[in-house]
Amino acid sequence: MLNQTENSFHALLGSDHIRSATPGDAVSGVQPQLILEPATEQQLATTLRLANESRLAVIPRGGATKLGWGNRPSRADLILSTARLNKVLEHAWADLTVIVEAGCTIRALQQALAQHGQRLAIDPLWPERATIGGILSVNDSGTLRLRFGALRDLIIGVTIALADGTLASSGGKVVKNVAGYDLPKLVTGALGTLGVITRAVFRLHPAPRHARSFSIPTANLQDTQRLVLAIQDSKLAHVALQSCFSAGTAPSIDILFEGTEVGLAAQAAQLRALCGTAQVSEAPPTVWEARQELWSFSNSAETAVAKIGTLPTDLARTVELLGKAADSAHLRWMSVVYATGLGWLRLEGSSDNLHPALTTLRADLDKIGGSLILLHRPAPLPAFDAWGPPGDSLPLMKSVKRQLDPASTLNPGRFLGGI
């Protein structure tokens, strides 16, 4: 079927924007056949319609920084790239909104916004390569979520290409626009299984005049949790707060303030008063790269990276479970947990021990209302489900999938419950 449709792709896109896939284009070990790069939203929508009519499986791709997240696709015929949809279409700086195409990188967008002293208040992984469509699909907000909210709070409009070739839009560039079906929130975090994002509209925030980071070492897990909760319950106006843990190393807390120099000095004084005898030292901005450093490993076959979720009041208990599961399986571990209760975990060691450790840890977290999602999957670990138990929402999610992508053309099998 692909051979019959390929001529239509060439006629639509031009031969310069179609190529055969290489082993480097494989998605979790599944090899596609063609890479397609449309130049416009309409080209992308038409390409998707042709693929859908030919029953070809389509994997949307932006910067490919998180293409391995989720389960292995059950099929992968085509990679549909948004690389050429990379423009900032409209920056309404007076309204604090921006319209941007899905293939624009986060760094390119932030540089454009900075010309008017504004920003999209997120700090996702690999901003120099990650794209707007990609971070929306995996819902990667970063540490600033504590102060400014998640991507679902910042996105106010979206256009997506549905599998049948329809370009569907919802929301608008006015911050208070709440009319209509909430498509922006629906596609955020859907892993590209409902449609291919072609453009998005965001609310913006002013860029900070100054920023200061501080680090606070703590004696043990209980002290870490106590201090984190105390900071959260205080009148400090921090914009980010994270705790770092690893085997054999004392925990530490990092906190970020933004504002004027006078305001930052006052915040620092309040922080030191709150921490009492604990040592508070100024830290470089690189402390906020802790989550990205979890991805700096040499042996992909013996490393797993997972996203964990817990209640902030269960921080100490959760980290105890992480250490227990790792130590029992003779694995090295590192973790970064934000004040919101979202965290990231790296486990390293024998691939034979990773599966039982992850299985045990997921079950233990589930007992206390937490969760574990596997992001980086070592090659010897194909059978471990990335998402875990789907819960009561699965029937509704399947119903939405059937309405928007009835042939399961987009990212088949990759999302929760095999969607």
MARSEPA-738348 format. One line per 4 residues: number of its first residue (from 1); for each residue z negated, y, x of C-alpha. Coordinates in steps of 0.001 Angstrom, whole numbers, plus 500000, padded with zeros to 6 digits. Layout:
NUM> Z:Y:X | ...
END
This chain:
1> 500000:500000:500000 | 499274:502381:502886 | 502817:502063:504254 | 504264:503068:500869
5> 502021:506145:500688 | 502324:507264:504310 | 505716:508889:503733 | 504172:511022:500996
9> 501426:512116:503385 | 504013:513122:505994 | 506006:515108:503415 | 502873:516902:502254
13> 501073:517621:505528 | 503745:517439:508193 | 503816:514869:510960 | 501795:517096:513321
17> 498739:516693:511122 | 498808:512936:510680 | 498004:510451:513410 | 497053:506834:513809
21> 493333:506220:514090 | 491902:505090:517423 | 488787:502994:518098 | 486930:506283:518561
25> 487572:507065:514889 | 485766:503946:513673 | 482968:504525:511176 | 479984:502278:511888
29> 482350:499696:513308 | 484859:499861:510431 | 488315:500877:511660 | 490462:503266:509556
33> 494230:503418:509948 | 495172:507100:509617 | 493643:510524:510282 | 494834:513262:507893
37> 494240:517004:508440 | 495253:519166:505461 | 495477:522927:505946 | 494535:524096:502437
41> 492291:523061:499581 | 495317:522138:497482 | 496771:519984:500255 | 493437:518216:500603
45> 493192:517629:496851 | 496749:516290:496652 | 496155:514026:499655 | 493058:512659:497955
49> 494973:512057:494725 | 497685:510107:496536 | 495072:507973:498284 | 493239:507357:495019
53> 496418:506312:493219 | 497176:503869:496046 | 493596:502496:495986 | 492972:503572:499584
57> 489412:504152:500788 | 488835:507696:502091 | 486141:508779:504560 | 485657:512585:504575
61> 484961:513989:508056 | 483890:517365:509373 | 482571:517607:512927 | 481736:513869:512978
65> 478197:514617:514201 | 476583:512508:511469 | 479425:510181:510540 | 477291:507134:511340
69> 474535:508059:508866 | 474212:505824:505826 | 475380:502246:505432 | 478614:500873:506825
73> 481545:501616:504505 | 482827:498596:502640 | 486378:499858:503287 | 487915:502626:505403
77> 491656:503231:505225 | 491865:506982:505834 | 489832:509706:507524 | 490275:512979:505615
81> 489403:515765:508049 | 488382:519308:507100 | 488959:520579:510653 | 491686:523041:509569
85> 489648:524421:506662 | 487514:526477:509024 | 487532:530094:507817 | 484821:532469:506680
89> 486608:533632:503542 | 484360:536473:502395 | 481122:537952:503708 | 479698:540209:501021
93> 477045:541612:503319 | 475771:544141:500769 | 475101:541264:498337 | 473779:538888:501022
97> 476335:536192:500177 | 479121:534413:502031 | 482039:532196:501029 | 483015:529758:503774
101> 485364:526795:504087 | 483906:523350:504632 | 485318:522820:508121 | 483741:525931:509606
105> 481096:525093:512193 | 477555:526352:511746 | 477699:528287:515018 | 480958:530024:514072
109> 479513:531015:510704 | 476278:532335:512201 | 478195:534372:514770 | 480266:535972:512005
113> 477179:536752:509918 | 475294:538162:512917 | 477785:541024:513134 | 476041:542434:510047
117> 472536:541363:511046 | 472450:538400:508675 | 472228:534609:508856 | 472323:531426:506848
121> 468665:530425:507242 | 469105:526869:508472 | 468925:525199:511880 | 470693:521814:511573
125> 471463:519373:514339 | 474335:520148:516739 | 475348:523533:515226 | 478202:523978:517685
129> 479998:520977:516117 | 478369:520368:512727 | 480338:521806:509801 | 479386:523338:506482
133> 480708:520366:504519 | 478970:517901:506797 | 475508:519440:506663 | 475759:519781:502884
137> 476775:516143:502519 | 473751:514899:504478 | 471430:517765:503397 | 470425:518765:506934
141> 468450:522024:506778 | 466092:521877:509779 | 462748:523522:510535 | 463442:526792:508690
145> 463267:524915:505396 | 459527:525634:505308 | 460103:529370:504818 | 463585:529673:503327
149> 464001:526461:501351 | 466444:523574:501673 | 470217:523764:501399 | 469931:523163:497655
153> 467994:526434:497486 | 470530:528371:499575 | 473824:527161:498099 | 474924:529054:494997
157> 478501:527855:494576 | 480837:525100:495688 | 484401:523856:495328 | 485111:520154:495715
161> 488203:518000:495519 | 487689:515055:493169 | 489341:511712:493703 | 491977:512397:491024
165> 493109:515568:492837 | 491196:518027:490682 | 489671:521037:492436 | 486344:521595:490673
169> 484228:524721:491165 | 480729:525608:490037 | 478442:528560:490643 | 479563:531829:492170
173> 478894:534475:494769 | 476222:536285:492754 | 472766:535057:493725 | 471510:534964:490117
177> 474466:532992:488759 | 472985:529900:487102 | 475561:529209:484424 | 477415:525933:484085
181> 477032:522470:485564 | 474996:522507:488786 | 477648:520971:491003 | 476326:522590:494231
185> 473024:520746:494022 | 474704:517528:492898 | 476981:517214:495945 | 474334:518336:498449
189> 473016:515145:500004 | 475541:512893:498197 | 477140:511810:501503 | 480636:512708:500320
193> 480645:509977:497657 | 481388:512249:494678 | 484043:514568:496089 | 485187:516315:499250
197> 483594:519739:499693 | 486271:522344:500469 | 484258:525594:500330 | 480731:526764:499621
201> 478955:529975:498659 | 475521:530718:500154 | 472790:533280:499750 | 471884:534856:503080
205> 468836:536361:504787 | 468476:539145:507337 | 468431:538003:510951 | 464973:538464:512523
209> 464372:541378:514876 | 462099:539313:517091 | 460701:535778:517195 | 457799:534149:519011
213> 456870:530482:519235 | 453479:529003:520094 | 452313:525502:520974 | 448873:524058:520309
217> 447790:520723:521846 | 445428:518647:519718 | 442967:515915:520661 | 443984:513291:518101
221> 445824:512693:514829 | 442935:513843:512668 | 442699:517152:514533 | 446454:517589:514175
225> 446363:517089:510424 | 443313:519322:510009 | 444949:522176:511915 | 448315:521808:510183
229> 446656:521976:506765 | 444528:524913:507856 | 447600:526843:509017 | 449423:526038:505788
233> 446419:527182:503745 | 446039:530432:505707 | 447700:533815:505245 | 449867:533346:508341
237> 453529:534224:507664 | 455070:531483:509808 | 458654:530343:509233 | 458482:526926:510903
241> 455766:524418:511779 | 456173:521008:513413 | 454013:518344:515019 | 455205:516157:517904
245> 453947:512661:518690 | 454756:509899:521156 | 453129:506832:522632 | 450528:507643:525283
249> 450787:511430:524841 | 448430:513807:523056 | 449864:515335:519856 | 450951:518962:519740
253> 451802:521549:517098 | 454530:524198:517329 | 454639:527296:515124 | 457289:530023:514796
257> 456861:533635:513681 | 459593:536198:513028 | 459377:539954:512472 | 458590:543162:514313
261> 456762:543203:517646 | 453668:544720:516033 | 453713:542147:513269 | 454148:539280:515717
265> 451205:540448:517789 | 449042:540501:514660 | 450213:537003:513702 | 449410:535694:517173
269> 445897:537141:516990 | 445312:535567:513573 | 446595:532217:514832 | 444229:532220:517809
273> 441300:533119:515563 | 442203:530289:513187 | 442526:527726:515995 | 439111:528543:517460
277> 438613:526732:520766 | 442043:525063:520669 | 444405:526365:523349 | 447248:528457:521948
281> 450058:529169:524400 | 453385:530931:523954 | 456281:528487:523979 | 460010:528872:524688
285> 462505:528656:521803 | 463534:525232:523107 | 460476:523650:521447 | 462525:523719:518235
289> 465029:521338:519815 | 462465:518514:519588 | 464277:516824:516705 | 467595:516977:518543
293> 465968:515533:521659 | 465182:512389:519675 | 468929:511738:519761 | 469087:511915:523574
297> 468996:508239:524440 | 470964:506144:526888 | 471100:502717:525207 | 472518:502970:521698
301> 472230:499218:521151 | 468454:499275:521603 | 467592:502519:519803 | 466997:503304:516143
305> 466518:506793:514679 | 465077:507177:511200 | 464142:509954:508808 | 460710:509554:507285
309> 459036:511266:504369 | 455357:511564:503562 | 452837:513853:501914 | 451527:516525:504300
313> 448018:515317:503522 | 449000:511849:504796 | 450273:513046:508178 | 447641:511280:510300
317> 447880:508072:508304 | 451665:508072:508535 | 451742:508567:512311 | 449168:505799:512684
321> 451576:503500:510836 | 454432:504572:513122 | 452434:503771:516245 | 451129:500493:514842
325> 454594:499232:513896 | 456024:500239:517280 | 453167:498793:519319 | 453229:495483:517418
329> 456926:495084:518232 | 456544:496342:521837 | 458748:499367:521176 | 458622:502870:522632
333> 458454:505618:520032 | 458634:509386:519505 | 458308:511371:516302 | 458618:514939:515038
337> 457122:515785:511639 | 457558:519103:509844 | 454861:520726:507720 | 456869:519812:504601
341> 456209:516115:505281 | 459741:515344:506472 | 459925:513748:509896 | 462101:511901:512368
345> 461327:508802:514382 | 462958:507199:517408 | 462222:503573:518265 | 463447:502016:521523
349> 463238:498480:522824 | 464587:495001:522236 | 467102:494930:519401 | 465460:491702:518209
353> 462253:493633:517551 | 463750:496672:515822 | 464541:494941:512519 | 461011:493580:511865
357> 459431:496853:512980 | 461586:498925:510632 | 461045:496462:507786 | 457268:496558:508221
361> 457184:500320:508581 | 459303:500916:505465 | 457000:498671:503423 | 453869:500378:504775
365> 455240:503855:504063 | 456268:502819:500574 | 452663:501817:499835 | 451464:505378:500466
369> 454356:507048:498646 | 456450:507633:501766 | 459986:506645:502702 | 462181:505638:505648
373> 465943:506200:505913 | 467759:504732:508898 | 470101:507290:510491 | 471163:505674:513759
377> 471867:501975:513405 | 472060:499842:516561 | 475056:497509:516571 | 472898:494336:516383
381> 471250:495637:513180 | 474037:495446:510561 | 472001:493898:507736 | 469270:496542:507498
385> 469861:498797:504489 | 469824:502444:505530 | 468279:503760:502316 | 465721:501235:501141
389> 464804:500590:497476 | 466943:502797:495188 | 464303:503349:492516 | 464768:504187:488843
393> 467437:506829:489457 | 470131:504339:490502 | 471647:503756:487020 | 472083:507516:486547
397> 473580:507903:490035 | 476038:505082:489374 | 477027:506700:486100 | 477801:509998:487865
401> 479789:508118:490501 | 481854:506350:487823 | 482674:509658:486160 | 483713:511523:489302
405> 485132:508659:491417 | 485758:505649:489163 | 487861:503757:491728 | 485201:504221:494447
409> 487737:505897:496704 | 485260:508102:498578 | 482934:506586:501186 | 482640:503269:499338
413> 479382:501387:499898 | 477750:504005:502115 | 475224:505592:499809 | 472096:504461:497999
417> 472437:501165:496136 | 475887:500508:497594 | 477493:503505:495844
END
